[in-house]
Amino acid sequence: MSFSLAIVLGDPRHPDRTKPGQRFNPEDIDARRRMLDALASVDGYALTVLDDHRRLVEALRGIRTDLIVNFCDTGFSNDPFLELHVAALFDVFGLPYTGAPPACMAVCFDKALVRVIAKELGIAVPVERYFPSSMAAIGQINAFPVLIKPNQADGSLGITKESVAHDRDAADGYLRQLAQLLPDRAVLVQEYLSGQEYGIGLVGNPGADLHALPAMQVDYSRLPEGYAPILGYESKTIPGSPYWTDIGYRAASLDVVTRERLESWSRVLFERLGCRDYARFDWRTDRQGEVKLLEVNPNPAWAWDGKLAMMAGFAGWTYAQMLERIVTSSRKRLGV
């Protein structure tokens, strides 16, 4: 007997402000196709796709499925502020689903709040200031270099090469740009971590089979001069940008102490923040080589060429095996 999966995705019919032209691009459509093909290749799964958000509530009310696979990382109607609301719908209708619950997504969407929690847990974090708006931060930055970014945003919207500021004029200029792009959005002014960047992927659940994938390292060495070495908006959405074409990724070469520290800190955050089934944690070293937390991603990109899939590849997993492990972890947690 087949096991039925209902795959909930972003809606390509709706505009998406985080994408160029505010619409799904060919790479997005290709990623969806590859994901569905990979899941369809796993014996015993019967797939249904739910991506029409105008009819999603009605569809969920009447659906009969063994498990919802929540790969809607764009939010309800492609609004990132409504990402947690999709999972909340599953809870309202009593449907079992993969991935993080609404409370976890709400906390992790607030980067400043995650930093506070991490610091309380004894995890190293960058020096940072929170401002209620971009305009409130103008003229208030006195130590450089800094990284300026929205406190709440998806797809690295609001993070460009100008986000790294080395003086007051550059900082205030970018803050004014952010005020135009994301009016009244809170911003973070963070010490710029100029060292190596790493990713840690976890698949499974605490107390069961929480598995750490091999760490990933970001290679910025081929970026042209003048391009700040950061993973900003262009690295995820603009295929012609050097941030898309010239950034590389490889298995990290970490000493045992650093690797164990990153894995341990990631596990602590996974459990404390209420992550489930899979998550990704981004880290970077400062100029002295101390590794610090950048971000927690409780609903990370599931695409075949995403960071989580790369790390799964380092572990020798195929893309289909990674997706199957996510589903299997959820089934073990739920007992279905």
Secondary structure, DSSP 4 states (H G I P E B T S, - for coil): -PEEEEEE---TTS--TTSGGGS--HHHHHHHHHHHHHHHTSTTEEEEEE--TTSHHHHHHH---SEEEE---S-GGG-GGGHHHHHHHHHHTT--BSS--HHHHHHHH-HHHHHHHHHHTT-----EEEESSHHHHTT---SSSEEEEESS-STTTT--GGGEESSHHHHHHHHHHHHHHSTT--EEEEE---S-EEEEEEEE-TTTT-EEPPPEEEE-TTSPTT--SS--THHHH-TTSHHHHS-EEEE----HHHHHHHHHHHHHHHHHHT--EEEEEEEEE-TTS-EEEEEEESS---STTSHHHHHHHHTT--HHHHHHHHHHHHHHHHT-
